[in-house]
């Protein structure tokens, strides 16, 4: 217990020193957000007993503070090193989400972004890219290392690649990045081929990959591509290099197949391993689940028994997005400039890391209506 408290205290001291100006008001704002369940505006956090200033300081802190993202990332990686071995993978999930600002026509650099809402698939506002450490084999914890706005001059792929490069440069551990199908294309492969990180990516079931070209015939330009491997046409598949079956306690019998030395059409210089995960047990309606297609790019692939389970940990970053929007009030303030929005967003990883470091401390303190 004493170790957990001292570790949290030291983290808060270091974070305070990396907030730039208005660090006192910003730390008060962080504490107010963490202890306030419901709020209707940013000024509501000034009503918290831990916020020791006037209501206007909630806005002024976001105008004046300058969180040092690079140094904060390095501080987060220090905490990662305390909980993991240097020889083990640093497993990170990468994704992006929207921060809707439909009713803010004067906010600069707004764009059209995907919305998870069932009613409207497109929203107006900003988009943010996140690279988060997944600390556990189970559970919903995702601890962001970088959470930054995607400007109108960037794409989700270019931003995520830059974030992965920054983490790889400063990490002492080998990295395994988990990504959804939006990143399963030649653009991502070409952008990240020089980054020292392994990638496990889901790809769409209608993708077409290519094998190695045959021997040079001696005439014309050497071929770049071999036979087509259409994921939705089993007639184009050749024999898998490796096949195993795993009996999972929850999902039943799982069959995993692997093919080697495949590539996307526009990234022929980068070889990939293709992995097909099939759940052989039908659901309650007697329907088989859709297969999961993954590609692995890198040097140190996890075993087939483990690799599909590792990919499922990617969904922890989705839980984090829901958490910051619902509980940390990320999308609540209607701030007037992109810079203020970015500074407010920089506080989301800080708050999440404090909750992670305090998790053992609060286990002994619970609400009277809840069982210990």
C-alpha positions in Angstrom: 0.0 0.0 0.0 2.7 2.5 1.0 4.6 1.7 -2.3 1.4 2.4 -4.3 0.8 5.7 -2.5 4.4 6.9 -2.9 4.4 5.9 -6.6 1.2 7.9 -7.2 2.5 10.9 -5.4 5.7 10.9 -7.4 3.8 10.6 -10.6 1.6 13.6 -9.7 4.7 15.7 -8.8 6.3 14.8 -12.1 3.1 15.5 -14.1 2.7 18.9 -12.3 6.2 19.9 -13.5 5.3 19.0 -17.1 2.1 21.1 -17.4 3.9 24.4 -18.1 2.1 27.5 -17.0 -1.1 27.4 -14.8 0.0 24.0 -13.4 -1.8 24.6 -10.1 -5.1 25.4 -11.7 -4.7 22.5 -14.1 -4.0 20.0 -11.4 -7.1 21.3 -9.5 -9.1 20.8 -12.7 -7.8 17.2 -13.1 -8.8 16.4 -9.5 -12.2 18.0 -10.0 -12.9 15.9 -13.1 -11.8 12.7 -11.4 -14.2 13.3 -8.4 -17.2 14.7 -10.3 -19.6 12.1 -11.8 -21.9 14.5 -13.6 -21.4 17.9 -15.1 -23.2 20.1 -17.6 -20.4 22.4 -18.5 -16.7 22.9 -17.8 -17.5 25.5 -15.2 -19.4 22.9 -13.1 -16.0 21.4 -12.1 -15.3 24.6 -10.1 -18.1 23.5 -7.7 -16.0 20.5 -6.6 -14.4 20.9 -3.1 -11.0 20.1 -4.6 -11.1 23.0 -7.0 -9.7 25.9 -5.0 -10.3 28.7 -7.5 -13.0 30.8 -9.1 -15.1 29.2 -11.9 -13.3 31.2 -14.6 -10.0 29.4 -13.8 -11.4 26.2 -15.4 -11.3 28.0 -18.8 -8.1 30.0 -18.0 -6.2 26.8 -17.1 -6.8 25.4 -20.6 -5.8 28.7 -22.2 -2.5 29.0 -20.3 -1.3 25.4 -19.7 1.2 23.8 -22.1 1.4 20.1 -21.4 4.7 18.7 -22.7 3.5 15.7 -24.7 6.9 14.2 -25.5 8.1 14.3 -21.9 4.8 13.1 -20.6 5.0 10.1 -23.0 8.5 9.3 -21.6 7.1 9.6 -18.1 4.3 7.1 -19.0 6.9 4.7 -20.4 8.8 4.9 -17.1 5.7 3.5 -15.4 5.4 0.8 -18.1 9.0 -0.3 -17.3 8.2 -0.7 -13.6 5.4 -3.2 -14.4 6.9 -5.2 -17.2 10.1 -7.0 -18.2 12.4 -5.5 -20.9 12.4 -8.7 -22.9 8.6 -8.9 -23.1 6.4 -7.2 -25.7 5.1 -3.7 -25.1 1.6 -4.4 -26.5 -0.1 -1.2 -27.8 -3.4 -0.6 -29.5 -3.8 2.1 -32.1 -7.1 3.7 -33.1 -8.8 7.1 -33.6 -12.1 8.6 -32.6 -14.1 11.7 -33.2 -14.9 14.6 -30.9 -18.1 16.1 -32.3 -18.5 19.8 -32.5 -21.6 20.1 -34.8 -22.8 23.4 -33.2 -19.4 25.2 -33.3 -19.3 26.8 -36.8 -16.5 29.2 -35.8 -14.2 26.5 -34.5 -11.2 26.2 -36.8 -10.0 23.0 -38.6 -13.3 21.1 -38.3 -13.8 18.2 -40.6 -16.2 15.4 -41.4 -15.5 12.3 -39.4 -17.1 8.9 -38.8 -19.5 8.7 -35.9 -20.3 5.6 -33.9 -23.9 6.8 -33.4 -26.5 4.5 -34.9 -28.5 7.5 -36.1 -25.8 9.5 -37.9 -22.7 7.9 -39.4 -20.9 11.2 -40.1 -20.3 14.0 -37.7 -18.6 17.4 -37.8 -15.7 18.2 -35.4 -12.2 17.0 -34.7 -10.6 13.6 -34.8 -8.0 12.2 -32.3 -5.5 9.4 -32.7 -4.5 7.3 -29.7 -1.7 4.8 -29.0 -2.3 3.1 -25.7 -0.5 0.4 -23.7 -2.6 -2.7 -22.9 -1.3 -3.7 -19.5 -3.3 -6.9 -18.8 -4.2 -10.1 -20.5 -7.8 -9.6 -19.5 -9.9 -6.6 -18.5 -10.6 -3.2 -20.1 -7.6 -1.1 -19.0 -5.9 0.9 -21.8 -3.3 3.4 -20.8 -2.6 6.1 -23.5 0.9 7.0 -24.3 -0.2 9.7 -26.8 -3.7 11.1 -27.6 -3.5 13.8 -30.2 -5.6 15.6 -32.7 -5.5 14.7 -36.4 -5.2 18.0 -38.2 -6.8 18.6 -41.6 -3.3 18.2 -43.1 -2.9 14.7 -41.7 -4.6 11.3 -42.1 -5.3 8.7 -39.4 -2.6 6.6 -40.9 0.1 9.3 -41.1 -0.7 10.4 -37.5 -0.8 6.9 -36.1 2.5 6.0 -37.9 4.2 9.1 -36.4 2.9 8.2 -32.9 4.2 4.6 -33.2 7.6 5.9 -34.3 7.8 8.2 -31.2 6.9 5.3 -28.9 9.3 2.9 -30.6 12.2 5.4 -30.4 11.7 5.8 -26.6 10.7 2.3 -25.6 13.2 -0.2 -24.2 11.0 -3.1 -25.0 10.0 -4.6 -28.4 6.6 -3.3 -29.6 3.6 -5.2 -30.8 1.0 -2.9 -32.3 -2.6 -4.0 -32.6 -4.7 -2.3 -35.3 -8.1 -2.5 -36.9 -8.9 -3.1 -40.5 -8.8 0.7 -41.4 -5.0 0.3 -41.1 -4.9 -3.0 -43.0 -3.6 -1.7 -46.3 -0.5 -0.9 -48.3 -0.5 2.7 -47.2 0.1 1.7 -43.5 2.6 -0.9 -44.5 4.7 1.5 -46.6 4.5 4.3 -44.0 5.7 2.1 -41.1 8.1 -0.3 -42.8 11.2 1.5 -41.3 9.7 1.7 -37.8 11.1 -0.9 -35.4 7.8 -2.4 -34.3 5.8 -5.5 -35.1 2.2 -5.1 -36.3 -0.8 -7.4 -36.0 -3.6 -6.0 -38.1 -7.1 -7.2 -39.0 -7.9 -7.0 -42.7 -11.2 -6.9 -44.6 -12.5 -10.2 -45.8 -12.6 -8.9 -49.5 -8.9 -8.1 -49.6 -6.7 -9.6 -52.4 -3.1 -10.4 -51.5 -0.3 -11.7 -53.7 2.3 -14.5 -53.2 5.9 -14.4 -54.3 6.6 -14.1 -58.1 8.0 -17.0 -60.0 11.5 -17.3 -61.4 12.6 -14.6 -63.8 12.0 -15.6 -67.4 14.9 -13.6 -68.7 12.7 -11.2 -70.7 11.2 -7.9 -69.7 10.9 -6.5 -66.2 11.0 -9.0 -63.3 7.5 -9.7 -61.8 6.6 -8.2 -58.5 3.6 -10.4 -57.8 2.8 -14.0 -57.8 -0.6 -15.7 -57.7 -3.6 -13.9 -56.3 -4.9 -14.9 -52.8 -8.5 -13.6 -52.6 -9.8 -13.9 -49.1 -13.4 -14.2 -50.2 -12.6 -16.9 -52.9 -11.4 -20.2 -51.4 -10.5 -21.5 -54.8 -7.5 -19.1 -54.9 -6.1 -20.3 -51.6 -3.1 -22.7 -51.5 -2.3 -25.1 -48.7 -1.7 -23.4 -45.3 1.9 -23.6 -44.0 0.6 -24.3 -40.5 -2.8 -25.3 -39.0 -3.8 -25.8 -35.4 -7.0 -26.2 -33.4 -7.5 -24.7 -30.0 -10.3 -25.5 -27.6 -11.2 -22.2 -25.9 -13.3 -22.4 -22.7 -15.6 -19.6 -23.9 -15.6 -19.8 -27.7 -15.3 -23.5 -28.2 -13.2 -25.1 -30.9 -11.0 -22.6 -32.8 -9.1 -23.4 -36.0 -6.2 -21.2 -36.9 -4.4 -21.4 -40.2 -1.3 -19.5 -41.4 0.1 -18.6 -44.8 3.6 -17.0 -45.3 5.2 -14.6 -47.7 2.2 -12.6 -48.9 1.9 -8.9 -49.7 -0.4 -6.1 -50.7 -0.3 -5.1 -54.3 1.2 -1.7 -53.6 3.7 -2.8 -50.9 5.4 -5.8 -52.6 8.7 -5.2 -50.8 7.1 -6.0 -47.4 6.3 -9.7 -46.7 3.5 -10.6 -44.3 2.1 -13.6 -42.6 -1.7 -14.2 -43.2 -3.6 -15.8 -40.3 -7.2 -17.1 -40.5 -9.1 -17.6 -37.2 -12.3 -19.6 -37.5 -14.8 -20.4 -34.7 -16.1 -23.9 -35.5 -18.8 -23.9 -33.0 -22.1 -22.3 -34.2 -23.9 -19.7 -32.1 -27.3 -20.2 -30.5 -29.0 -19.6 -33.8 -26.9 -22.3 -35.4 -25.0 -19.8 -37.5 -21.2 -19.9 -37.8 -19.4 -16.7 -36.9 -17.6 -14.8 -39.6 -13.9 -15.7 -39.8 -11.2 -13.3 -38.5 -8.4 -12.4 -41.0 -5.2 -11.1 -39.5 -1.8 -10.1 -41.0 1.4 -10.1 -39.0 4.4 -7.9 -40.1 7.6 -8.1 -38.1 10.3 -10.3 -36.7 9.0 -11.9 -33.5 5.5 -13.4 -34.1 3.6 -14.8 -31.1 2.6 -18.5 -31.4 -0.6 -19.3 -33.3 -2.1 -20.4 -30.0 -1.6 -16.9 -28.5 -1.8 -14.5 -31.5 -5.6 -14.4 -31.9 -6.1 -13.8 -28.2 -3.6 -11.0 -28.3 -5.4 -9.3 -31.1 -8.7 -9.4 -29.1 -6.9 -7.1 -26.6 -7.1 -4.3 -29.1 -10.7 -3.6 -28.1 -9.5 -2.2 -24.7 -8.8 1.1 -26.5 -12.5 1.2 -27.5 -13.4 0.8 -23.8 -11.1 3.7 -23.0 -12.8 6.0 -25.6 -16.2 5.2 -24.1 -14.8 5.9 -20.6 -13.3 9.3 -21.4 -16.5 10.4 -23.1 -18.9 9.2 -20.5 -16.9 9.5 -17.2 -14.1 11.9 -17.8 -16.3 14.3 -19.8 -14.0 14.6 -22.7 -16.6 15.8 -25.2 -18.4 18.0 -22.7 -16.6 21.4 -23.0 -17.3 23.6 -26.1 -13.9 25.2 -26.2 -13.2 28.0 -28.7 -9.9 27.1 -30.2 -8.2 23.9 -31.4 -5.3 24.6 -29.1 -7.6 24.6 -26.0 -9.2 21.3 -27.3 -5.8 19.7 -27.6 -4.7 20.8 -24.1 -8.0 19.5 -22.6 -7.4 16.2 -24.5 -3.8 16.0 -23.2 -5.3 15.7 -19.7 -7.2 12.5 -20.5 -4.1 10.3 -20.5 -2.9 12.0 -17.3 -6.1 11.3 -15.5 -6.2 7.7 -16.7 -2.7 7.0 -15.5 -3.5 8.4 -12.1 -6.5 6.1 -11.9 -4.3 3.1 -12.9 -1.7 3.9 -10.2 -4.5 4.4 -7.6 -6.3 1.1 -8.4 -4.8 -0.8 -5.4 -5.3 2.1 -3.0 -9.0 2.4 -3.7 -9.7 -1.3 -3.4 -10.0 -0.9 0.4 -12.4 2.0 0.1 -15.9 1.4 -1.3 -19.4 2.9 -1.2 -21.5 1.8 1.7 -24.1 0.3 -0.7 -21.5 -1.9 -2.3 -20.0 -5.1 -1.0 -16.2 -5.0 -0.4 
